[in-house]
Amino acid sequence: MEPNSSSNDNNKMQLQHHSSCLEIATMEVHRVVPPRHKSTIEKLKTRLKETFFPDDPLRQFKGQPLGKKWILAAQYIFPILEWGPNYSFKLFKSDIISGLTIASLAIPQGISYAKLANLPPIVGLYSSFVPPLVYTVLGSSRDLAVGPVSIASLIMGSMLRQEVSPTQNPVLFLQLAFTATFFGGLVQASLGLLRLGFIIDFLSKATLIGFMAGAAIIVSLQQLKSLLGITHFTNQMGLIPVMSSVFHNTKEWSWQTILMGFCFLVFLLLTRHVGTKRPKLFWVSAGAPLVSVILSTLLVFAFKAQHHGISVIGKLQEGLNPPSWNMLKFHGSHLGLVMKTGLITGIISLTEGIAVGRTFAALKNYQVDGNKEMIAIGVMNIVGSSTSCYITTGAFSRSAVNHNAGAKTAVSNVVMSVTVMVTLLFLMPLFQYTPNVVLGAIIVTAVVGLIDVPAAHQIWKIDKFDFLVMLCAFLGVIFISVQEGLAIAVGISIFKILLQITRPKTVMLGNMPGSDIYRDLHHYNEAMRIPGFLILSIEAPINFANTTYLNERILRWIEEYEAEENLNKQSSLRFVILEMSAVSAIDTSGTSFFKDLRKAMEKKGVELVLVNPLAEVLEKLQRSDDSGDFKRPDSLYLTVGEAVASLSSTIKAPSANYV
């Protein structure tokens, strides 16, 4: 008795809901209007504009006289012409303080990162002199501090070392580094000029967080050579080879080096902690690396520590950057290697530079043009490759110091460059006794900030698949290699995108009582099915990659409905309504899918109805529809509510069917 009573109550509720649908059958039904006709040229123009010029950079030229257009063009190419005429002494006072502050960080970091890339330490200083000057003229960020960065240095050094030894053939290694920098700059500038910046978006946030954390650990482990005083160290980058090398060479450990390294590492980490917790004390963490270099150099010089197991940099060449265009090698057996190295380091450094620039632009509420940044970073690396510089970009640590120090414009980069220039000309002999162990401690302190545990925890809470991508990048970098780990993470990210394309989300909609609103039945418990109607929402573009899946999924929806209908003795299925507001595009396979679906439904006595197809989708459907099925008013509606209200009047089911 109780099941029958429950079934009768359910049927009565459906009858009442069905009756309410019949009552709103008089609702005004709006006609679906075909889109305005556009020529193929117009469509192509619109598509190209939305793909390559979503920011419409030419809008500022509209309605301007010819002279003004030339000025705007010059300002667009050289942003310094836009803010330079309004530059004041007040701004310069802020920029000179921030410039000197980041110079105190850039000098020791430049030397350290060059050693990380297996290059002469002087190249790190060269790379902190010319590129910032180029960026000041072409860049659009006020806060970006330009110079070598740890990750790009690590990748370049490890990739080039696979074929050429930096110790046995240092000249060739240097030539390959400059050539890879040229190709990296060429890739970066090309992406900006061709408006292809969306390519770097394949490096998702999850990928970058995992990659940066893994690379930071690898970079730190590589510094064990300097921190322990080991002479014979592995050339491999993985966790296992590095740790094996550390413990197989315990006889080479130097207690003097370990003691000095531990003391300065603790000092640097403490100052970094102070700077992080209290941004107003940014100068503490910013000046700590230079203070460490000065103190350690004085200690080595005073106690002749270089004769007691502590290795030092040695004599560095004085003078400004020598030209290096004659060292670029565009032929020979290593051309493929330098092109691949340039591509990977170029994209990684470009991604980091743009991300850093946008982060600080958001804090100060101004815009950074991504394509301009690509061109600026690319050109500065092309110029840098001809002036003895290796790959550079905007570094997060230096940019954070630059921001906290109160930088107002890119002139802070000029101040930093001038400071580095003075160092190159007059202060190089002072670095002769700088111990390598302190440079290792500086690198470890700098890369620790790349391990973002809170961000990883946030990704775990939001999206488990993204967390898997992040974990693959992290573990791949640690246990395989930097480039393979990145490739694995990008591959998994692309696989996720392919899954979303080939398996688009489809949901069943129900009516919210007392309204003409229709929502997902599994999301809103109060939503109710409409007898005789199967209402589905397709939430993705329809193309060759997903038409088979959609056809199978929709037919399964129908079979499930019919099975439930037989079980509950409900009214037979009359209409399948597809809500298509989220279907942004369709191809020829998609139009064939709709025709085949309609034929399959006709055999079942079910009518296919489309709701709110977008202009491009509607146009293609009607062009492919020789029989005119998609042009009939009763097969196209603007809203689900209007479709149900209009079609309900055609269902003549006696009340006996529901009670």
C-alpha positions as a printed Julia matrix, in Angstrom:
659×3 Matrix{Float64}:
  0.0    0.0     0.0
  2.69   2.49    0.93
  4.61   2.24   -2.39
  1.41   2.74   -4.36
  0.46   5.71   -2.2
  3.91   7.26   -2.68
  3.73   6.68   -6.43
  0.29   8.3    -6.6
  1.54  11.32   -4.63
  4.49  11.66   -6.99
  2.22  11.4   -10.03
 -0.11  14.03   -8.58
  2.83  16.4    -8.04
  3.91  15.87  -11.65
  0.34  16.47  -12.81
  0.2   19.7   -10.84
  3.57  20.76  -12.28
  2.42  19.77  -15.78
 -0.77  21.76  -15.28
  1.27  24.79  -14.3
  3.22  24.39  -17.56
 -0.06  24.37  -19.49
 -1.13  27.52  -17.68
  1.98  29.39  -18.89
  1.51  28.17  -22.42
  0.23  31.6   -23.28
  3.68  33.07  -22.51
  4.97  35.27  -25.32
  7.41  33.31  -27.5
 10.21  35.32  -29.05
 11.29  34.44  -32.53
 14.84  33.2   -33.1
 16.31  35.57  -35.68
 19.02  34.41  -38.1
 22.33  36.26  -37.68
 23.23  39.18  -39.92
 24.94  37.98  -43.07
 28.71  38.44  -43.05
 31.09  37.85  -45.89
 33.93  35.37  -45.51
 36.39  38.27  -45.37
 34.45  39.89  -42.51
 34.37  36.63  -40.57
 38.08  36.03  -41.11
 38.86  39.59  -40.06
 36.82  39.22  -36.86
 38.37  35.85  -36.03
 41.93  37.09  -36.58
 41.26  40.2   -34.5
 39.89  38.2   -31.57
 42.74  35.67  -31.82
 45.74  37.95  -32.23
 44.48  41.41  -31.17
 42.05  40.9   -28.27
 43.35  44.12  -26.67
 42.79  46.1   -29.92
 46.09  48.04  -29.75
 45.11  50.25  -32.7
 42.03  51.73  -31.02
 44.06  54.67  -29.68
 44.85  55.74  -33.27
 41.21  56.11  -34.31
 40.16  59.66  -35.06
 43.62  61.12  -34.43
 45.44  63.5   -36.83
 48.46  62.14  -38.7
 51.02  63.89  -36.48
 49.42  62.54  -33.33
 49.37  59.04  -34.84
 53.14  59.17  -35.39
 53.66  60.24  -31.78
 51.37  57.48  -30.49
 53.19  54.93  -32.68
 56.57  55.99  -31.28
 55.2   55.8   -27.72
 53.74  52.36  -28.4
 57.08  51.02  -29.64
 59.17  52.88  -27.03
 57.11  53.25  -23.82
 59.83  55.47  -22.34
 58.6   58.25  -24.66
 55.21  58.08  -22.94
 56.31  58.56  -19.34
 59.76  60.12  -19.94
 58.58  63.72  -20.7
 56.71  63.82  -17.37
 59.62  62.46  -15.34
 60.53  64.57  -12.33
 63.25  64.87   -9.71
 60.77  63.65   -7.1
 60.37  60.39   -9.02
 64.13  60.16   -9.48
 64.72  60.3    -5.72
 62.54  57.22   -5.27
 64.1   55.44   -8.25
 67.68  56.05   -7.16
 67.02  54.53   -3.74
 65.34  51.47   -5.23
 68.01  51.21   -7.95
 70.88  51.19   -5.46
 68.99  48.68   -3.32
 68.45  46.19   -6.13
 72.04  46.7    -7.28
 73.23  45.49   -3.87
 71.23  42.33   -4.54
 71.96  42.04   -8.28
 75.76  42.06   -7.99
 76.15  38.99   -5.73
 73.22  37.23   -7.43
 74.67  37.91  -10.88
 77.97  36.31   -9.92
 76.19  33.37   -8.25
 73.75  32.65  -11.09
 76.53  32.74  -13.69
 78.32  30.0   -11.75
 75.01  28.09  -11.6
 74.94  28.23  -15.43
 78.58  27.0   -15.51
 79.67  30.37  -16.93
 82.45  32.71  -15.79
 81.19  34.84  -12.84
 81.9   38.06  -14.77
 79.21  37.11  -17.33
 76.61  37.42  -14.57
 77.63  41.04  -14.01
 77.67  41.74  -17.75
 74.1   40.42  -17.85
 73.09  42.86  -15.12
 74.42  45.86  -17.07
 73.22  45.93  -20.7
 69.8   44.14  -20.59
 68.28  46.47  -17.94
 69.13  49.48  -20.12
 67.38  47.93  -23.12
 64.34  47.03  -21.01
 64.04  50.58  -19.68
 63.47  51.83  -23.23
 61.14  49.05  -24.42
 59.46  47.63  -21.31
 56.07  48.64  -19.91
 56.5   47.53  -16.28
 57.52  50.06  -13.63
 58.59  47.43  -11.1
 60.37  44.72  -13.08
 64.04  44.42  -12.11
 65.94  42.73  -14.93
 68.87  40.34  -14.68
 69.86  36.66  -14.59
 67.51  34.26  -12.79
 68.16  30.94  -11.09
 65.83  28.63  -13.06
 66.91  29.78  -16.53
 70.55  29.63  -15.42
 70.1   26.09  -14.17
 68.36  24.92  -17.36
 70.91  26.53  -19.67
 73.87  25.13  -17.75
 72.46  21.61  -17.5
 71.32  21.39  -21.15
 74.56  22.69  -22.66
 76.65  20.54  -20.36
 75.07  17.42  -21.89
 77.29  17.84  -24.96
 80.07  20.27  -24.0
 82.13  20.38  -20.82
 82.45  23.9   -19.33
 85.79  22.98  -17.76
 87.42  21.14  -20.68
 86.12  23.44  -23.42
 85.11  26.74  -21.74
 85.31  28.88  -24.92
 82.95  26.64  -26.88
 80.61  26.43  -23.89
 80.52  30.25  -23.7
 79.84  30.49  -27.44
 76.93  28.07  -27.13
 75.52  30.01  -24.15
 75.54  33.28  -26.11
 74.02  31.58  -29.17
 71.29  29.95  -27.04
 70.57  33.39  -25.58
 70.2   34.79  -29.1
 67.73  32.06  -30.06
 65.88  32.53  -26.77
 65.52  36.25  -27.46
 64.45  35.54  -31.03
 61.68  33.21  -29.79
 60.52  35.75  -27.22
 60.45  38.7   -29.63
 58.73  36.58  -32.31
 55.96  35.57  -29.91
 55.34  39.24  -29.18
 55.51  40.45  -32.78
 53.24  37.65  -34.05
 50.85  38.09  -31.1
 51.33  34.46  -30.08
 51.61  35.04  -26.36
 48.8   32.58  -25.68
 51.35  29.8   -26.29
 52.96  30.42  -22.89
 49.54  29.94  -21.27
 50.1   26.19  -21.69
 52.36  26.57  -18.66
 49.5   26.59  -16.15
 49.79  27.91  -12.61
 49.87  24.36  -11.22
 52.64  23.4   -13.67
 54.73  26.44  -12.76
 54.33  25.97   -9.0
 55.44  22.34   -9.2
 58.22  23.1   -11.67
 59.58  26.03   -9.65
 59.54  24.06   -6.4
 61.32  21.1    -7.98
 63.86  23.34   -9.67
 64.46  25.2    -6.4
 65.3   21.92   -4.66
 67.6   20.84   -7.5
 69.33  24.24   -7.47
 69.79  24.0    -3.7
 71.18  20.48   -3.91
 73.66  21.59   -6.55
 75.0   24.11   -4.02
 76.09  21.29   -1.72
 79.25  21.22   -3.8
 80.11  24.74   -2.62
 78.61  24.43    0.87
 80.56  21.25    1.67
 83.72  22.08   -0.27
 83.49  19.03   -2.55
 85.86  19.09   -5.53
 84.65  16.07   -7.53
 80.9   16.5    -7.96
 78.41  14.86  -10.32
 77.34  16.6   -13.52
 73.84  15.1   -13.29
 70.87  17.06  -11.95
 68.63  14.37  -10.38
 68.13  13.96   -6.63
 69.63  10.46   -6.45
 72.87  11.19   -8.41
 73.46  14.39   -6.41
 72.95  12.77   -3.0
 75.04   9.79   -4.09
 77.85  12.13   -5.1
 77.63  13.97   -1.77
 77.98  10.83    0.36
 80.52   9.11   -1.88
 82.89  12.05   -1.49
 82.75  12.57    2.28
 86.55  12.65    2.39
 86.47  15.92    0.44
 84.18  17.65    2.94
 85.89  20.71    4.46
 84.9   21.67    8.0
 86.08  25.25    7.41
 83.82  25.55    4.35
 80.89  23.92    6.17
 81.24  26.27    9.14
 81.42  29.4     7.01
 78.58  28.22    4.76
 76.33  27.37    7.71
 76.9   30.73    9.4
 76.19  32.81    6.31
 73.24  30.63    5.26
 71.61  31.12    8.67
 72.31  34.86    8.46
 70.79  35.14    4.97
 67.72  33.06    5.87
 67.11  35.15    8.99
 67.33  38.42    7.06
 65.04  36.98    4.4
 62.53  36.05    7.11
 62.67  39.58    8.51
 62.12  41.09    5.06
 59.17  38.76    4.41
 57.43  39.38    7.72
 58.06  43.13    7.74
 58.04  44.59    4.21
 59.16  47.99    5.54
 62.47  46.34    6.46
 63.03  45.21    2.86
 66.51  46.72    2.93
 67.59  44.12    5.51
 67.05  41.17    3.16
 68.07  43.18    0.07
 71.44  44.2     1.49
 72.23  40.9     3.21
 73.8   39.18    0.15
 76.2   42.08   -0.47
 77.04  42.29    3.23
 77.74  38.54    3.18
 80.04  38.9     0.17
 81.94  41.78    1.79
 82.3   40.09    5.2
 83.3   36.7     3.78
 85.81  38.31    1.4
 87.4   40.22    4.3
 87.56  37.03    6.4
 89.2   35.04    3.61
 91.7   37.82    2.91
 92.52  38.35    6.59
 93.01  34.66    7.49
 94.33  33.49    4.1
 91.47  31.0     4.12
 92.05  30.11    0.47
 95.05  28.12    1.69
 92.91  26.23    4.24
 90.32  24.48    2.12
 88.02  27.38    1.19
 87.79  27.91   -2.57
 87.47  31.46   -3.93
 86.29  33.03   -7.18
 89.72  34.21   -8.23
 90.67  37.19  -10.33
 87.88  38.68  -12.45
 88.34  40.65  -15.65
 87.89  44.41  -15.34
 86.06  46.56  -17.87
 82.68  46.76  -19.57
 81.01  44.1   -21.69
 83.16  43.11  -24.67
 81.26  42.53  -27.94
 80.39  38.87  -28.55
 78.59  38.82  -31.91
 81.66  37.08  -33.35
 81.12  34.25  -30.83
 77.62  33.36  -32.03
 77.66  29.94  -33.73
 74.88  29.4   -36.29
 76.41  26.28  -37.79
 78.08  23.07  -36.68
 76.99  19.97  -34.82
 75.7   21.86  -31.76
 73.16  24.03  -33.61
 70.22  21.79  -32.65
 71.29  21.87  -29.0
 71.5   25.66  -28.78
 68.16  26.09  -30.58
 66.45  23.69  -28.16
 68.15  25.33  -25.17
 67.16  28.78  -26.42
 63.54  27.7   -26.93
 63.15  26.2   -23.45
 65.04  28.89  -21.51
 63.35  31.61  -23.59
 59.82  30.42  -22.81
 60.55  29.71  -19.13
 62.17  33.1   -18.55
 59.46  34.85  -20.57
 56.74  33.22  -18.49
 58.46  34.23  -15.26
 59.09  37.8   -16.43
 55.52  38.43  -17.57
 54.04  36.8   -14.46
 56.2   38.96  -12.2
 55.4   42.13  -14.17
 51.64  41.5   -14.05
 51.77  40.67  -10.33
 53.25  44.03   -9.37
 51.2   45.94  -11.96
 48.05  44.58  -10.28
 49.31  45.81   -6.9
 49.77  49.34   -8.28
 46.67  49.26  -10.49
 48.28  49.76  -13.9
 48.36  47.64  -17.04
 51.27  45.67  -18.47
 51.05  44.88  -22.18
 52.01  41.2   -22.5
 53.04  41.45  -26.16
 55.18  44.55  -25.51
 56.86  42.69  -22.65
 57.66  39.76  -24.93
 59.22  42.07  -27.49
 61.15  44.0   -24.82
 62.52  40.86  -23.12
 63.3   39.29  -26.51
 65.14  42.33  -27.86
 67.17  42.75  -24.67
 68.3   39.1   -24.92
 69.18  39.46  -28.62
 71.21  42.58  -27.78
 72.61  40.83  -24.72
 73.85  37.87  -26.77
 76.01  40.33  -28.75
 77.37  41.99  -25.6
 78.59  38.98  -23.59
 75.3   38.44  -21.72
 73.33  35.25  -21.22
 69.57  34.79  -20.81
 67.91  37.4   -18.57
 64.38  38.31  -17.51
 62.5   39.96  -14.67
 63.43  38.21  -11.44
 60.81  37.91   -8.7
 63.19  38.48   -5.77
 64.77  41.62   -7.26
 61.41  42.93   -8.48
 59.9   42.45   -5.02
 62.78  44.43   -3.51
 62.39  47.06   -6.23
 58.68  47.35   -5.47
 59.15  47.51   -1.69
 61.95  50.07   -2.09
 59.45  52.44   -3.72
 60.39  52.29   -7.4
 58.24  54.63   -9.49
 59.53  53.95  -13.01
 61.94  51.73  -14.96
 64.71  54.28  -14.2
 65.52  52.11  -11.18
 66.94  49.62  -13.72
 69.16  52.39  -15.12
 70.47  53.19  -11.63
 71.19  49.5   -11.09
 73.02  49.3   -14.43
 75.15  52.34  -13.63
 76.05  50.82  -10.26
 77.04  47.54  -11.96
 79.03  49.56  -14.52
 81.02  51.26  -11.74
 81.64  47.84  -10.21
 82.87  46.44  -13.53
 85.21  49.37  -14.08
 86.7   49.88  -10.64
 85.69  47.26   -8.05
 86.42  43.89   -9.66
 89.72  43.26   -7.78
 87.72  43.3    -4.53
 85.89  40.08   -5.51
 89.09  38.08   -6.01
 88.87  36.56   -2.51
 85.09  36.04   -2.42
 84.5   32.43   -1.32
 82.32  30.18   -3.48
 80.57  28.9    -0.38
 78.92  32.28    0.18
 77.71  32.38   -3.42
 76.13  28.97   -2.83
 74.42  30.26    0.32
 73.09  33.28   -1.63
 71.63  31.0    -4.3
 69.95  28.72   -1.74
 68.41  31.71    0.02
 67.14  33.14   -3.25
 65.48  29.93   -4.5
 63.86  28.97   -1.19
 61.14  31.5    -1.97
 60.2   29.53   -5.09
 58.79  26.71   -2.93
 55.2   27.88   -2.43
 53.59  25.41   -0.02
 50.42  27.51    0.64
 49.76  27.7    -3.11
 50.19  23.92   -3.42
 47.73  23.39   -0.55
 45.26  25.75   -2.21
 45.49  23.8    -5.48
 44.83  20.56   -3.57
 41.67  22.07   -2.06
 40.37  23.42   -5.39
 41.31  20.89   -8.08
 42.81  17.44   -7.49
 43.71  17.02  -11.17
 45.69  20.28  -11.13
 47.42  19.02   -8.0
 48.39  15.86   -9.91
 49.84  18.04  -12.7
 51.8   20.05  -10.12
 53.06  16.86   -8.46
 54.19  15.4   -11.8
 56.13  18.57  -12.59
 57.71  18.55   -9.12
 58.68  14.86   -9.08
 59.73  14.89  -12.74
 62.17  17.75  -12.14
 63.6   16.14   -9.0
 63.97  12.54  -10.17
 64.41  12.84  -13.96
 65.59  16.27  -15.14
 64.43  19.85  -15.33
 63.35  19.81  -18.97
 61.75  16.33  -18.84
 59.82  17.21  -15.7
 58.47  20.33  -17.38
 57.58  18.37  -20.52
 55.67  15.76  -18.48
 53.64  18.43  -16.67
 52.81  20.28  -19.91
 51.84  16.97  -21.52
 49.44  16.16  -18.66
 47.98  19.69  -18.83
 47.34  19.27  -22.57
 45.8   15.86  -21.89
 43.43  17.54  -19.43
 42.43  20.08  -22.08
 41.87  17.28  -24.6
 39.68  15.47  -22.08
 37.58  18.59  -21.61
 37.24  18.97  -25.38
 36.48  15.33  -26.19
 34.25  14.73  -23.15
 32.18  17.92  -22.83
 29.91  18.28  -19.83
 26.2   17.6   -20.41
 23.62  18.05  -17.65
 19.89  17.42  -17.29
 17.83  20.49  -16.46
 14.67  20.8   -14.41
 12.23  23.59  -13.66
 12.57  25.7   -10.52
  9.05  25.72   -9.04
  7.08  28.92   -9.57
  9.38  30.24  -12.3
 10.46  29.67  -15.89
 14.07  29.09  -14.78
 15.72  25.74  -15.54
 18.75  24.46  -13.67
 20.84  21.3   -13.21
 18.74  18.62  -11.48
 21.77  17.25   -9.64
 22.72  20.69   -8.35
 19.31  22.01   -7.32
 17.23  19.43   -5.46
 14.08  21.52   -5.78
 14.28  21.52   -9.59
 11.61  19.25  -11.15
 11.42  17.32  -14.38
  8.77  18.21  -16.92
  6.75  15.15  -18.05
  7.29  14.42  -21.73
 10.41  16.56  -21.9
 14.11  15.67  -21.65
 15.98  18.95  -21.24
 19.76  18.78  -21.63
 22.46  21.45  -21.56
 25.64  21.06  -23.62
 28.44  23.13  -22.1
 31.23  23.1   -24.69
 31.92  23.74  -28.39
 30.81  20.86  -30.63
 33.43  19.57  -33.05
 34.88  16.46  -34.65
 36.57  15.47  -31.39
 33.41  15.12  -29.33
 30.46  14.45  -31.66
 30.64  10.66  -31.2
 30.65  11.04  -27.42
 27.76  13.53  -27.46
 25.68  11.31  -29.72
 26.21   8.29  -27.46
 25.62  10.32  -24.28
 22.38  11.92  -25.46
 20.98   8.6   -26.71
 21.84   7.13  -23.31
 19.95   9.98  -21.61
 16.94   9.05  -23.77
 17.22   5.33  -22.96
 17.45   6.08  -19.24
 14.41   8.34  -19.48
 12.41   5.68  -21.32
 13.42   2.99  -18.81
 12.36   5.2   -15.92
  9.18   6.1   -17.79
  8.22   2.42  -18.12
  9.03   1.8   -14.46
  6.98   4.74  -13.11
  4.32   4.66  -15.83
  4.95   8.3   -16.67
  4.02  10.07  -19.88
  6.06   9.08  -22.92
  8.98  11.2   -24.05
  7.91  13.68  -26.72
 10.64  16.33  -26.85
 14.39  16.5   -26.31
 15.4   20.1   -25.71
 19.1   20.99  -26.08
 20.08  24.21  -24.31
 23.02  25.56  -26.39
 23.97  28.88  -24.78
 27.4   27.48  -23.88
 28.07  26.01  -27.35
 30.37  28.75  -28.64
 31.4   27.06  -31.91
 30.58  24.17  -34.22
 32.24  22.57  -37.23
 30.99  20.41  -40.1
 31.17  17.27  -37.94
 28.97  19.08  -35.44
 26.31  19.94  -38.03
 26.29  16.29  -39.2
 25.88  15.24  -35.56
 22.65  17.26  -35.25
 21.23  15.86  -38.48
 22.03  12.27  -37.43
 20.64  12.89  -33.95
 17.38  14.25  -35.4
 16.99  11.16  -37.62
 17.64   8.83  -34.68
 15.0   10.63  -32.62
 12.43  10.61  -35.39
 12.61   6.8   -35.36
 11.71   6.92  -31.66
  8.9    9.41  -32.23
 10.78  12.15  -30.37
 11.26  15.7   -31.61
 14.57  17.57  -31.28
 14.36  21.22  -30.17
 17.27  23.66  -29.91
 17.37  26.57  -27.47
 19.41  29.74  -27.89
 22.05  28.64  -30.42
 24.65  31.39  -30.86
 24.91  33.26  -34.15
 27.82  31.27  -35.63
 26.27  27.95  -34.58
 22.82  28.85  -35.9
 24.2   30.04  -39.22
 26.15  26.81  -39.82
 23.21  24.63  -38.78
 20.82  26.38  -41.15
 23.31  26.32  -44.02
 23.76  22.58  -43.65
 20.02  21.92  -43.23
 18.7   21.01  -46.69
 15.33  19.86  -45.32
 14.72  23.09  -43.41
 14.2   21.35  -40.04
 16.28  23.93  -38.18
 14.38  26.83  -39.74
 10.93  25.85  -38.4
  9.75  28.08  -35.51
  8.79  25.06  -33.38
 12.36  23.71  -33.44
 14.17  26.88  -32.3
 13.51  28.9   -29.13
 15.3   31.62  -27.2
 14.77  30.13  -23.72
 13.91  26.74  -22.25
 10.9   28.3   -20.53
  9.47  29.54  -23.82
 10.13  26.17  -25.47
  8.37  24.22  -22.71
  5.45  26.68  -22.58
  4.93  26.55  -26.34
  5.37  22.8   -26.79
  3.33  21.79  -23.72
  0.14  22.72  -25.55
  0.83  19.94  -28.07
  0.86  17.27  -25.37
 -2.71  16.02  -24.88
 -2.43  13.53  -22.13
 -5.61  12.63  -20.19
 -5.45  13.2   -16.49
 -5.98   9.49  -15.94
 -2.41   8.96  -17.03
 -1.13  10.82  -13.96
 -3.31   9.6   -11.12
